[in-house]
Amino acid sequence: MSKTILMAMAVAAPLLGACTMSNTDASTAFGAAAGAGIGYLTADALDANDNWTTVATLAGAATGSLVAKNTNSATCAYSNGDGTYYTAPCP
């Protein structure tokens, strides 16, 4: 699969239904698309092979959607210092 097609699919898929989504859903879709784009561009800049480019694009999409979802819920993650985290409202 060509890199151009992969990038187009990663960006278009979350945005196709954005017109009927709530603001939270649209923000999550935009975060996924932005994360996918960043993952793809990073893999491309590092001259990764097609498999790693696919993994980086999907990981970027997942990360972008989680960051957007966290922003919408107005919660932040804080470290306990022992490797675990807890969530609480952001300051």
Buried (B, 14 or more C-beta within 10 A) or exposed (E): EEBEEBBEEBBEBBBEEBEEBEEEBBBBBBBBBBBBBBBBBBBBEEEBEEEEBBEBBBBBBBBBBBBBBBBBEEBBEEEEEEEEEEEEEEE
